[in-house]
Every structure is written in structure tokens, then in C-alpha cells.
């Protein structure tokens, strides 16, 4: 299912027998070497992956392309299953690629989204009582604190300055959701500590965000640009979530029982789900 074409013409391929390797913190990996022979030597090369996508819409393929001056990684997803193997991407194209990866990582990272939702749940009441502007300002302070926290550790981890075990990071991320959800249950009206909590747990979430960068790999020629672009993508996705969430939360706050059914009830569900994730991650079952 992995094909290589040059100028639209398919290349012939031979493969080695599969070799099974043990990963550091992952299940065993299966390695197969493919050797392609292409007739035309002038046209560009295009790789197409059709191996897993027909049966798994969430599948991702990482294509690491080595050049004489370094390497770049492309991520293939459903509908975007081609990778052009030509010259290194231009800096604007590279920056845009990492912006997209940042957006995708936040929007598909259910634990990060649930943490953000936990921080936002009580904002509907603020919007109802003090106005949407006040609610957005309060949310902005919390999200900015979260951004500051995860930006610090995202850069530190991605550049290799500080490294933490993946299981520990993922377990604490799940625990952070439980903490905020429990506070919503017992003290939904008290929000003064939320910016500090968002800053503290943002430091942990930054290590989680850096995980995808370790898979992508930072291009040596544009490490800082790639990091900044990835972070911009995360922030754009966060701001979009906030902008979308404030309207239904404000409407719900005008209905009877918002604090008990939406804030407390929703937080109970979130806490149970996050506790399950935390148990899975601590025990290595997740």
C-alpha cells in the first residue's frame, strides 16, 4: 500500500522480510525496508500511503525525509496521504505545517480539551451575571496563564533541556483534570485560584504537547520557527474553543439549575472519566 511515483509513473519496489523490534515505551514495532527503482530521473518523487487509512480514519503516518543538510517529517492523514519528496520545504511552508500540527494536536487531544472545558464551565454564570466581556476577560486570564505554563515547558522539552517520563506526564495531565473538576464541584463560585492552577498544570501539559514534536522532529534549520509555529497553532485552537464555548455556556446559565446540573454534574462526569485515564496511565494499561 506504500507506493512511490516519479512524474506520475509508478516505481518498482522490493522489500526485505519484516523484522520485529521492541520499542522503549511502546508495543513491539515491525520494520520493513522497501527499495524503490524509478525509471525517470528528472521528475519529482511522490509517496502515497494507503495501508491503514481505509480501516482507521484516525490513523497517522510519519514520513521522515532525510536531506544532505538534515531531515523533515511529514504527517499523513485521511485525505492527505501524499508526501512530495523533493527539496526541503520553504520556511513559510514549514511554519504553516507546524501551525496545522499545533491546531490538530489540541483539537484531537481529548485530555487537553477536557482540561480546558473544566476551566471554562463556570464562565457561563459570569457571562450571565457580569456580561460576556467580563467572562471573556476572566477566561482570557486563565487561558493566558495556561499558555504561559505550557509554552515554557514545551520549549524546554522540545529543545531537550528538560525531559520527564512519558507515563508520569500523562498521569499528571489526567490528574490535573480531576483537580479542576473537583474544585468545580465543591466551590464553583470561587475562581481566584484558577489562573495559578492553570499556570501550574500548564507546565505539565507543555511536556505532553512536546510529545508530538518528538515524533515530528524539529528541523535543524528552523527549530525555533517550528516551535513558535506549533505553539501558535495550539493557541489558535484554544481561542477558537473559548470563542465557541462561551455562547452555549451563557445560554445554559440562563436556564434553571445551571450550577448543579451543568457545572457540578458535568464536572462529576469529567472527574470520573479523568480518574479512569489516570488509573490507566499510572498502571500502564492506557
C-alpha positions in Angstrom: 0.0 0.0 0.0 3.0 2.3 0.1 3.7 3.5 -3.4 6.3 5.8 -4.9 5.8 7.6 -8.2 8.1 9.8 -10.2 6.4 12.1 -12.8 3.2 10.1 -12.3 4.8 6.8 -13.2 4.9 4.1 -10.5 8.3 2.9 -9.3 9.0 -0.8 -8.8 9.6 -2.0 -5.3 11.3 -4.9 -3.5 11.1 -5.5 0.3 13.1 -7.2 3.0 11.4 -9.7 5.4 9.7 -8.0 8.3 11.8 -7.5 11.5 10.2 -7.1 14.9 11.8 -4.6 17.3 11.0 -3.7 20.9 10.3 0.0 21.5 11.3 1.8 24.7 7.8 2.6 26.0 5.6 1.2 23.2 4.5 -2.2 21.9 6.8 -4.0 19.5 7.5 -2.3 16.2 7.5 -4.1 12.8 10.2 -2.8 10.5 10.2 -3.5 6.7 12.7 -2.0 4.3 11.4 -1.0 0.9 13.7 -0.4 -2.1 12.2 1.5 -5.0 13.6 1.8 -8.5 12.3 4.6 -10.7 12.8 5.0 -14.4 12.6 8.8 -14.9 15.4 10.6 -13.0 14.2 14.2 -13.6 10.6 14.5 -12.3 9.7 14.8 -8.6 9.0 11.9 -6.3 5.7 11.4 -4.5 5.0 8.9 -1.8 1.4 7.7 -1.2 0.3 5.6 1.8 -2.9 3.5 1.5 -2.0 0.9 4.1 -4.2 1.5 7.2 -6.4 4.5 6.4 -9.3 2.5 4.8 -9.9 0.8 8.1 -8.8 3.5 10.6 -9.8 7.1 9.9 -7.7 8.4 12.8 -4.5 6.7 11.6 -1.4 8.8 11.1 1.8 8.0 9.2 5.0 9.8 9.9 7.3 10.2 6.9 10.8 11.2 7.8 12.6 12.6 4.8 16.4 12.9 5.1 18.3 15.5 3.1 22.0 16.2 2.9 21.5 19.1 5.3 19.1 17.5 7.8 15.7 15.9 7.8 12.0 16.9 7.9 8.9 14.9 9.0 5.5 15.0 7.3 2.3 13.6 8.9 -0.1 11.8 6.6 -3.8 11.6 7.5 -7.0 10.6 5.8 -7.4 12.8 2.7 -3.8 13.9 3.0 -1.9 10.7 2.2 0.7 12.0 -0.2 4.1 13.4 0.5 6.3 15.1 -2.1 9.9 14.1 -1.7 11.6 16.9 -3.4 13.7 19.8 -2.0 13.3 20.9 1.7 10.1 22.9 2.3 10.4 26.7 2.3 10.3 28.4 5.7 6.8 29.8 5.3 5.6 26.3 4.2 7.4 24.7 7.1 5.9 27.3 9.6 2.4 26.6 8.2 2.9 22.9 8.5 3.7 23.2 12.3 0.7 25.6 12.8 -1.6 23.0 11.4 0.0 20.3 13.6 -0.5 22.5 16.7 -4.2 23.0 15.8 -4.7 19.3 15.1 -2.9 18.2 18.3 -5.1 20.4 20.6 -8.4 19.6 18.8 -7.7 15.8 18.8 -6.1 15.8 22.3 -9.2 14.9 24.4 -7.3 15.3 27.7 -6.2 18.8 26.9 -9.7 19.7 25.6 -11.3 18.3 28.7 -8.9 20.3 31.0 -9.8 23.5 29.0 -13.6 22.7 29.4 -13.1 22.2 33.1 -11.6 25.7 33.3 -14.5 27.2 31.2 -17.5 25.5 32.8 -18.3 28.3 35.3 -17.8 31.1 32.8 -21.5 30.9 31.7 -22.6 32.2 35.1 -20.1 35.0 34.9 -21.4 36.0 31.4 -25.0 35.9 32.7 -24.3 38.0 35.9 -21.5 40.3 34.8 -21.7 40.3 31.0 -19.9 38.4 28.2 -17.0 40.9 28.2 -16.2 40.2 31.9 -16.5 36.5 31.3 -14.1 36.6 28.3 -11.7 38.7 30.3 -11.7 36.2 33.2 -11.3 33.3 30.7 -8.5 35.2 29.0 -6.5 35.5 32.2 -6.9 31.8 32.9 -6.1 30.7 29.3 -3.1 33.1 29.2 -1.8 31.6 32.4 -2.2 28.1 30.9 -0.5 29.3 27.7 2.5 30.7 29.7 2.9 27.5 31.6 2.8 25.1 28.6 4.9 27.4 26.4 7.8 27.3 29.0 7.9 23.5 29.2 7.1 22.9 25.5 10.2 24.8 24.5 12.3 23.3 27.3 11.3 19.7 26.4 11.3 20.1 22.7 14.9 21.5 22.8 16.0 18.7 25.1 16.7 20.9 28.2 14.2 19.1 30.5 12.8 15.6 30.0 10.3 13.8 32.1 9.0 10.2 31.8 6.0 10.0 29.5 3.9 7.9 31.9 4.4 10.4 34.7 3.5 13.4 32.4 0.4 11.7 31.0 -0.7 10.6 34.5 -0.4 14.2 36.0 -2.2 15.6 33.0 -5.2 13.3 33.8 -4.8 14.3 37.5 -5.0 18.0 36.6 -8.4 17.5 35.1 -9.6 15.7 38.2 -8.3 18.6 40.5 -10.1 21.3 38.5 -13.3 19.2 38.1 -13.4 18.6 41.9 -12.9 22.3 42.6 -15.9 23.0 40.3 -18.0 20.6 42.3 -17.1 21.8 45.8 -16.6 25.5 45.1 -18.0 26.5 41.8 -18.3 30.2 42.8 -14.6 30.5 43.8 -12.3 31.2 40.8 -9.4 33.2 42.3 -7.1 30.3 42.3 -7.8 29.1 38.7 -5.1 31.2 37.0 -2.5 29.8 39.3 -3.7 26.3 38.8 -3.8 26.8 35.0 -0.2 28.1 35.2 1.0 25.2 37.3 -0.8 22.5 35.3 0.2 24.2 32.0 3.8 23.4 32.9 2.8 19.7 32.9 0.7 19.9 29.8 3.6 21.5 27.9 5.5 18.2 28.3 2.5 16.5 26.8 2.4 18.9 23.9 6.1 18.2 23.3 5.4 14.5 22.8 4.1 15.1 19.3 7.1 17.3 18.4 9.4 14.4 19.4 7.6 12.3 16.8 7.6 15.0 14.2 11.2 16.0 14.9 12.3 19.7 14.7 14.1 20.6 11.5 17.6 21.7 12.4 17.5 24.7 10.1 14.3 26.1 11.7 13.9 24.7 15.3 12.7 28.0 16.9 10.4 28.8 14.0 8.9 25.4 14.1 8.4 25.6 17.9 6.8 29.0 17.7 4.5 27.9 14.8 3.4 24.8 16.7 2.6 26.9 19.8 0.7 29.4 17.6 -1.4 26.5 16.3 -2.2 25.4 19.8 -3.2 29.0 20.8 -5.4 29.4 17.7 -7.2 26.2 18.6 -7.6 27.2 22.2 -9.0 30.6 21.3 -11.4 29.1 18.9 -12.7 26.7 21.6 -13.2 29.5 24.0 -15.0 31.7 21.5 -17.3 28.8 20.6 -17.9 27.6 24.1 -18.9 30.9 25.7 -22.2 31.2 23.8 -23.8 27.9 24.7 -22.5 28.2 28.3 -24.1 31.7 28.7 -27.3 30.3 27.3 -27.2 27.4 29.7 -26.5 29.7 32.6 -29.8 31.4 32.0 -31.6 28.1 32.4 -32.7 26.8 35.8 -30.2 24.5 37.6 -27.1 25.5 35.6 -24.7 25.4 38.6 -26.0 22.0 39.8 -26.6 20.2 36.5 -24.1 21.7 34.2 -21.2 22.8 36.4 -21.4 20.3 39.2 -22.9 17.5 37.1 -20.6 18.0 34.2 -17.6 18.2 36.5 -18.6 14.8 38.1 -18.6 13.2 34.7 -15.3 14.8 33.8 -13.7 13.8 37.1 -14.8 10.2 36.7 -13.5 10.0 33.2 -10.2 11.6 34.0 -9.8 9.4 37.1 -10.1 6.4 34.8 -7.5 7.8 32.5 -5.2 8.5 35.4 -5.5 4.9 36.7 -4.8 3.5 33.2 -1.8 5.7 32.8 -0.3 5.0 36.2 -0.7 1.3 35.8 0.5 1.3 32.2 -2.8 0.0 30.8 -3.7 3.1 28.8 
